[in-house]
């Protein structure tokens, strides 16, 4: 285009841009641009997470090693801490309050120790999940990686810690007459299902804790209540005998109680299937699938908001 100026010259104006009038979204798409930090699709997110599997494992191992690095006993505290808790609970509930309610001593002590170890696995995963994002903001803001790597890594750290403790749990069981047999093979699927459940719960708590740091102060009270309601120190059917059946059902079907009962069934000779609710394996698989899938999707939906604001 051209036009005549006041001195008789001809001025040539620039041709209109082919992009003029295009919305920003179409313009970005034309040149292959995307929003920085945008949430990827669920399938792509899973692929990215699988690509970081070595980081997840290495991070969990580093956290586990550093956890007791300042203590003189070092990694022994991984075993000593739950054992001391079990000793305290035995003195209070087994000796003073007689929570064993007729359960033989050779059954009750492995019953109690197993409950403490297994519930500690869930409790530690939840508490680590609450701080997974809020406690690692420097890492989240400095590097680009799938944020689910952090709560998954913390759950894996707690699983490794439990595996160290299982040596002591085996010794306690054998020391009170429950020797290794084929039922001990059930420990593998029990731990796998509980790990999936714990990871899903850690993902949920990680998202909640990223926006509400005070949740870390509240959760110890929630976890303590959950522990007392899950039969860590007593048998739910025996303790609630004579009470409305629906109360016992609610407590016995909660996931923490189910995973503890399955582990006790696998390890302890005197703890038979009559102590388990009906369809207990289906219930364990259902809890694991519900929280693993639901927790992962729930966490992924806020992926682009972690570490901002």
C-alpha positions in Angstrom: 0.0 0.0 0.0 1.2 3.6 -0.7 -0.1 7.1 -0.2 1.1 10.6 -1.3 2.7 12.8 1.3 2.3 16.6 1.6 5.6 17.2 -0.3 4.6 15.0 -3.2 6.5 11.9 -2.2 5.2 8.5 -2.0 5.2 6.6 1.3 4.9 2.9 1.4 3.2 1.4 4.5 3.9 -2.1 5.8 1.5 -4.8 4.5 -0.9 -6.1 7.1 0.5 -8.9 9.3 -1.0 -12.4 8.5 -1.3 -12.8 12.3 -3.3 -9.7 12.8 -6.6 -10.5 14.6 -5.5 -14.0 15.6 -6.4 -14.9 19.2 -3.4 -15.6 21.5 -4.3 -19.3 21.7 -4.3 -19.8 17.9 -1.1 -17.8 17.6 0.7 -19.9 20.2 -0.6 -23.1 18.5 0.7 -22.0 15.1 4.2 -21.7 16.4 4.1 -24.7 18.7 4.2 -22.7 21.9 2.8 -23.9 25.2 2.2 -22.5 28.7 5.3 -22.9 30.9 4.6 -25.3 33.7 1.3 -26.4 32.2 -0.1 -29.7 33.5 0.5 -32.5 31.0 -2.1 -35.1 30.1 -2.5 -38.0 32.5 -0.9 -40.5 30.2 2.1 -38.2 29.5 2.4 -37.5 33.2 2.7 -41.2 33.9 5.3 -41.5 31.2 7.3 -38.6 32.7 7.0 -40.2 36.2 8.3 -43.5 34.9 11.3 -41.7 33.3 12.1 -40.4 36.8 12.0 -43.8 38.5 15.8 -43.8 39.2 15.5 -40.4 40.8 12.6 -41.6 43.0 14.5 -44.6 44.2 17.8 -42.7 44.8 15.9 -39.9 46.6 14.2 -42.3 48.9 17.4 -44.1 49.7 19.2 -40.8 50.4 16.4 -39.6 52.7 16.5 -43.0 54.6 20.2 -42.8 55.1 20.1 -39.1 56.2 17.2 -39.7 58.6 19.3 -40.9 61.5 22.7 -39.7 60.4 23.2 -37.5 63.4 22.3 -40.2 65.9 25.0 -42.5 67.4 22.9 -45.6 66.9 22.3 -44.5 63.3 20.0 -46.8 61.3 19.3 -49.0 64.3 16.7 -46.4 65.3 14.6 -47.7 62.4 14.0 -50.8 64.5 14.4 -49.5 68.0 11.7 -46.8 67.7 8.8 -49.1 66.9 10.1 -51.7 69.4 10.1 -49.1 72.1 6.6 -48.1 71.1 5.5 -51.7 71.3 7.0 -52.1 74.7 5.2 -49.1 76.0 1.9 -50.2 74.6 2.4 -53.7 76.0 3.0 -52.3 79.5 0.0 -50.0 79.3 -2.5 -52.1 77.4 -1.3 -55.6 77.9 -0.3 -55.4 81.6 -2.3 -52.6 83.2 -5.5 -52.5 81.1 -5.4 -56.2 80.1 -6.4 -55.4 76.6 -5.4 -58.9 75.5 -8.7 -60.2 76.9 -7.8 -63.8 77.3 -5.5 -63.9 74.2 -2.5 -66.2 75.0 0.7 -64.3 75.7 2.5 -66.1 72.8 -0.1 -64.7 70.5 -0.7 -61.2 72.0 2.9 -60.0 72.0 3.5 -60.8 68.2 -0.1 -59.4 67.6 0.9 -56.1 69.3 4.3 -55.8 67.7 2.9 -56.6 64.2 0.2 -54.0 64.7 2.7 -51.3 65.8 5.1 -52.0 62.9 2.3 -52.1 60.2 0.4 -49.0 61.4 3.7 -47.1 61.7 4.3 -47.7 58.0 1.0 -46.0 57.2 1.4 -43.3 59.8 4.9 -42.3 58.6 3.8 -42.3 54.9 1.0 -39.9 55.7 3.2 -37.6 57.8 5.9 -37.6 55.1 3.2 -36.9 52.5 1.9 -33.9 54.2 5.3 -32.2 54.0 6.3 -33.6 50.6 5.7 -30.4 48.7 5.6 -27.7 51.4 8.9 -29.0 53.0 10.7 -29.2 49.6 9.7 -25.9 48.0 13.3 -25.1 47.0 13.5 -28.3 45.0 10.0 -27.8 43.5 10.7 -24.3 42.4 14.3 -24.9 41.1 13.7 -28.0 38.9 11.1 -29.2 36.5 10.0 -32.7 37.2 6.7 -34.5 38.0 5.8 -33.4 41.5 4.3 -36.8 42.3 7.9 -38.1 42.5 8.2 -36.6 46.0 5.3 -38.2 47.8 5.9 -41.5 46.0 9.6 -41.3 47.0 8.7 -40.7 50.6 6.3 -43.7 50.6 9.0 -45.8 49.2 11.4 -44.6 51.9 8.9 -45.8 54.6 8.6 -49.2 52.8 12.3 -49.6 52.9 12.3 -48.7 56.6 9.6 -51.3 57.3 11.6 -54.0 55.4 14.5 -53.4 57.8 12.1 -53.7 60.7 10.6 -56.9 59.4 13.8 -58.8 60.5 12.9 -58.0 64.1 9.2 -58.8 63.5 10.2 -62.2 62.2 12.4 -62.8 65.2 9.6 -61.8 67.6 7.1 -64.1 65.9 9.5 -67.0 65.9 10.5 -66.3 69.5 6.9 -66.8 70.6 6.3 -70.0 68.6 5.2 -68.7 65.1 7.8 -70.3 62.9 8.2 -69.7 59.1 5.7 -71.6 56.9 3.9 -71.1 53.6 1.5 -68.5 55.1 4.5 -66.1 55.4 4.5 -65.8 51.6 1.3 -63.8 52.1 3.4 -61.0 53.5 4.5 -60.0 49.9 1.0 -59.2 48.6 0.0 -57.6 51.9 2.9 -55.2 51.8 2.3 -54.5 48.1 -1.3 -53.6 48.7 -0.5 -51.5 51.7 2.2 -49.6 49.8 -0.3 -48.7 47.1 -2.8 -47.5 49.7 -0.1 -45.5 51.6 1.2 -43.9 48.4 -2.3 -42.8 47.3 -2.9 -41.4 50.8 0.4 -39.6 50.7 -0.4 -38.1 47.4 -3.7 -36.8 48.8 -2.0 -35.4 51.8 0.7 -33.8 49.8 -1.7 -31.8 47.7 -3.7 -30.8 50.9 -0.5 -29.9 52.8 0.9 -27.8 49.9 -1.8 -25.2 50.5 -2.4 -25.7 54.2 0.9 -26.1 56.0 -0.9 -26.2 59.4 -2.2 -29.6 58.4 1.2 -31.0 59.5 0.4 -29.9 63.1 -3.1 -31.4 63.0 -2.3 -34.8 61.5 -0.6 -36.3 64.6 -3.9 -36.1 66.4 -5.8 -37.6 63.5 -3.3 -40.4 63.2 -3.4 -41.1 66.9 -7.2 -41.4 66.8 -7.0 -43.6 63.8 -4.5 -45.9 65.6 -6.7 -46.3 68.7 -9.7 -47.1 66.4 -7.9 -49.7 64.3 -7.1 -52.3 66.9 -3.4 -51.9 67.1 -3.3 -52.8 70.8 -6.4 -55.0 71.0 -8.6 -57.4 69.0 -11.6 -55.4 67.7 -14.1 -58.3 67.8 -13.1 -59.3 71.3 -13.0 -55.8 72.7 -16.3 -54.8 71.3 -18.1 -58.0 72.2 -21.6 -57.1 73.3 -21.6 -53.8 71.5 -23.7 -53.1 68.4 -22.3 -55.1 65.5 -22.2 -52.2 63.1 -19.6 -50.5 65.4 -17.2 -53.5 65.2 -17.8 -53.7 61.4 -16.9 -50.1 60.8 -13.7 -50.4 62.8 -12.7 -53.8 61.4 -13.3 -52.7 57.8 -11.2 -49.6 58.0 -8.0 -50.1 55.8 -5.5 -49.8 58.6 -7.2 -52.6 60.5 -7.5 -54.8 57.4 -3.8 -54.6 56.5 -2.8 -55.3 60.2 -5.1 -58.3 60.4 -3.8 -59.7 57.1 -0.2 -59.4 58.3 -1.1 -61.0 61.7 -2.8 -63.8 59.8 0.3 -64.4 57.7 2.8 -64.3 60.6 1.1 -65.6 63.8 0.1 -69.3 64.1 -2.6 -68.6 66.7 -4.3 -65.8 64.7 -6.7 -67.6 62.4 -9.1 -66.6 59.7 -11.9 -66.4 62.2 -10.4 -63.0 63.3 -10.7 -61.6 59.8 -13.8 -59.9 58.2 -15.5 -61.6 55.2 -13.9 -61.0 51.8 -10.9 -59.4 53.5 -8.6 -59.7 50.4 -11.2 -58.1 48.2 -11.5 -55.3 50.7 -7.7 -54.8 50.9 -7.5 -54.7 47.1 -10.4 -52.3 46.9 -8.8 -49.9 49.4 -5.5 -50.1 47.6 -6.9 -49.4 44.1 -9.3 -46.7 45.3 -6.6 -44.7 47.0 -3.7 -45.4 44.6 -5.7 -44.3 41.5 -7.9 -41.7 43.2 -5.0 -40.1 45.1 -2.8 -40.0 41.9 -5.5 -38.3 39.8 -6.3 -35.9 42.7 -2.6 -34.9 43.0 -2.1 -34.6 39.2 -5.0 -32.2 38.8 -3.1 -29.6 40.8 0.3 -30.3 39.2 0.8 -26.8 37.8 0.0 -25.1 41.1 2.7 -26.7 43.3 5.4 -24.3 44.5 3.5 -21.2 43.3 2.0 -18.4 45.4 
